[in-house]
Amino acid sequence: MSKSVKEIDKKYIMNTYNRYDLEIVEGMGCNCYDIEGKEYLDLSSGIGVNSLGYCDMGWVASVTQQVCKLNHTSNLYYSQPCALAAEKLCKRTGYDKVFFANSGAEANEGAIKIARKYSFDKYGKGRDKIITLINSFHGRTITTLSATGQDVFHNYFYPFTEGFVYAKANDIDSVKALLDGSVCAIVAEMVQGEGGVIALDKEFVKQVYELCQQNDILFVVDEVQTGAGRTGKFLASEHFDILPDITTMAKGLGGGLPVGAVLANEKCSQVLGYSMHGTTFGGNPIVCAGVNYVLDTIDEEFLKEVEEKGKYLKSELEKLDEVESVSGLGLMLGLKLKTKVASEVVKEGIKKGLIMLTAKDKVRLLPPLIISYEEIDKALSIMKTLL
């Protein structure tokens, strides 16, 4: 660890991150290296951002070429990388239009605005409540904190944005009890990531989807962490055989660059008109060059491999004596341990050259989607010594 970097960081950067004692200076594929050249196998991929690993050479070439051509232009003008990314993303997912933002929280803010205006345009004032699920996580802005269904986040920053109510996941009666005529949308993650890597029940999702259709309520799915192939499908909602009214994406979509996306179906893709929403850096040419490369790379064969690798990793983890259960889908997994503390396991893992994450009381794994079976086996070998 570079003492100077650590000292500068602590002196000048706000103390909002409890950093591990690790300074990453470079990376390639699934591996990264610290200041002393020590190698680490990274099963975190920057919390799901480095979908193609560190510095994929094709991604680097695409982004670099764009850097040398056009770094930024206002959204008052047209840009080819943005237009192509929008076309690819809509055709890939079956949505009508997309709005590009810079993060998952910003994408969720956009979805909330669309939902409330859709209802306002059609029904007028008073139909603006949004149901989210207990244990959910939707971002750290004031509004997305309000949308997050965890009490631990509902503190300090009062007053929070009004109009959010919370239902129990996988309990359709809990959802129905909140439908009093004032609800405009239901927002859910197909796999609750920060909440413990917990997938929703397929029947519950189907029932919520049908309720929304019956009551003209928008169904919004937050795929910030699950999207762009993380679960073995391009969108996790494909596992549940639905196409929500709105899907939000971020993280892995840019392959390492900051991006958010709000995908809307035909019913609500025209809700926002000129000057009703915007963001300076949304659709940035450099970012969209990265998006285009990711979209071109994650094809059906690629996704099939992700799904198969996820099943293999899960089955091998379940064989470890210390592992009580493994939750999640694809290469988004959570390990519930019998006796050990997840945060301590992650700390010890770094010492042994393995980077992992936590999600509540679980060890969370979000490896790059390109991880090889050899690398999976290497990770499993280290985890056996840890557990």
Sequence and secondary structure as in RCSB ss.txt:
>XXXX:A:sequence
MSKSVKEIDKKYIMNTYNRYDLEIVEGMGCNCYDIEGKEYLDLSSGIGVNSLGYCDMGWVASVTQQVCKLNHTSN
LYYSQPCALAAEKLCKRTGYDKVFFANSGAEANEGAIKIARKYSFDKYGKGRDKIITLINSFHGRTITTLSATGQ
DVFHNYFYPFTEGFVYAKANDIDSVKALLDGSVCAIVAEMVQGEGGVIALDKEFVKQVYELCQQNDILFVVDEVQ
TGAGRTGKFLASEHFDILPDITTMAKGLGGGLPVGAVLANEKCSQVLGYSMHGTTFGGNPIVCAGVNYVLDTIDE
EFLKEVEEKGKYLKSELEKLDEVESVSGLGLMLGLKLKTKVASEVVKEGIKKGLIMLTAKDKVRLLPPLIISYEE
IDKALSIMKTLL
>XXXX:A:secstr
  HHHHHHHHHHS S     S  EEEEEBTEEEETT  EEEESSHHHHT TT BT HHHHHHHHHHHTT S   T
TS  HHHHHHHHHHHHHHT SEEEEESSHHHHHHHHHHHHHHHHHHHH TT  EEEEEBT    SSHHHHHHSB 
GGGSSSS S  S EEEE TT HHHHHTT SS EEEEEE SEETTTTSEE  HHHHHHHHHHHHHHT EEEEEETT
TTTTTTSSSSGGGGGT   SEEEE GGGGTSS  EEEEE TTTTTSS TTSS  TTTT HHHHHHHHHHHHH  H
HHHHHHHHHHHHHHHHHTTSTTEEEEEEETTEEEEEESSS HHHHHHHHHHTTEE EEETTEEEE   TT  HHH
HHHHHHHHHHH 
